[in-house]
Amino acid sequence: MKHYDAIAGVLKFKKLSEPAKLPSYGSNHAIGLDLRAYEKTLLPIREVTILPTGIAVEIPHGYYGRIAPRSGWAAKYGIDTLAGVIDPDYRGEINVVLYNHGNVPITIHEGERIAQLILERADRFTPVWGELSDTQRGANGFGSTGR
């Protein structure tokens, strides 16, 4: 496969389990690396399931890894991805937390794509107490900006 022209560099992964697969992009311009299940698992209806991937990653300094859902799974089966932040100092196994919003259990097979890993820039800030600047929206919350 021809890769996207703007490859930023190398992302190192470590295989922790023999059947684990190296993440890959699904198309030339995809941003998310597909993460795969390394064992067959059942996603029960309306339950949280944690799926190990059998891999670890070294996220570059200044970035974090975000575990995102696969849009096809969300649209077809109601499968959502939860708890999706990988800090740059984490070196343990990547686990994917899935929730089945659908009405039927879903079987995930070994090697099946279960989520995406997206690298995002992340700056850190020093938290301090202080007065906040005024804006037109102010403290108006959910739904206050209309549809």
N, C-alpha and C positions, 0 to 999 in steps of 0.2 A: 504494500500500500504506500502511495506517495504521502508524505507527511505535510502538515500545514507549514507554510513558509516561515512563520514567526516562532519557531521552537526556542524557548527561553534558555534551555540548558538540560542537564541530566537530572533525573529524579531517581534516587537510589531506593530499591526495595530489597527486603530480605525474605527469602522463602522459609517459612516456619513449619510447613507441612508439605509432604511430597506431592499430593494432588493439586496444590495451590497453583494458580495461574498468574503470570505477570499482567497487571492491568494494561489496557490498551484503549486507544481512541476508536470509536465506532465509525468515524468518517474523517475525511481530510480536514474539516474545519471544526470538528467537535472540540469543546472545551473540557468536558468531563471525561476522566479516565474510567472505563467500566471496571467495576469490582465484581468478582465472581465468587459464588459459593463453592466451597471445596468438598462439601458433603450434601447428600440428599436430606432435605428438611421439610416438614409440614408446617405451613402457616395457618394455625387455627383461626376461625372466625372471631373477630373483635378481640384479639389478643396481641400482646407484644411478644415478639420472638427475636432473640439475639443470635445472629449468624456470624460465626467466625469466618475469616477469609483465608487464614493460613499465611498471611503476609504482614510485614511491618514496613514502615516507610520512614525516610529521613526528610522531613519537611525543611526546606531552606529557611534560614534566619530572615525575618521580615515578612513571612507568609504564615498562613495556617491552612490546613486541609479541611474542606467542608464536604461532608458526606451528604449527597443530594439524591432525591428519588429519581427513578427512571420514569419519564413522562408516560410511556406506553403502559407500564404497570399501573400507574395511578389512574389513567383514563379507562383502561379495560377492566381492572380488577379491584380498584380502590386500595392499592398498596401504597403506604406512605413510609417515609424514612424519618426516624426521630433521632435526637441526640447526636448531632453531626459535626462536632468540632474536634480536629486533631491538632494539638499544639506542637510547635516546632521542636520541643524538647522531649516529646513522647516517642519511645522506641518499642512499645509493646505491639501486640497483634491488633490489627484493625478489625473491629467488630462492627457489624451493621445492625442497627436496631430497626426492625420493620414492624408495622402495624397493619393488620388486615381489616379494613373498613368494609369489605365486601360481605356477601351472603353465603359464600362457599369457601371451604378450606382450599388453600393453594399449595401444591407440591412444587418445591424448588429442587431441581436436579443438580448434581455435581457439575460444575463448570458454567452454570447459568449465570447471566449477568443480573446482579441484585441491586446495585446502586452505582452512583458515580462519585468519583473523587475529584473535586475542583480546588485548585490552589488559588487563594485570594491574598492580596497584599493586606498586611495588618500592622498598623502603627499602634504603639502603646502610649498612653497619656498618664499624667500624674493627677489623680483625683483630689480635688480641693473643695471646700465649702465656699459659696459665694452667691451673689445676686446674679440672676439670669437676665439676659437682654430681652426686651419686649419684641414680639412679632405680631403680625396681623392675626394669626391663628391663636396665639396664646396657649391657654391650658385646655382648649376644646379638643376632646378626644375622639373616640371611635365614631366614624361616620360624619364628622363635623365638616369635612371638605366636600361632601356631596358624592354623587356617583360618578 
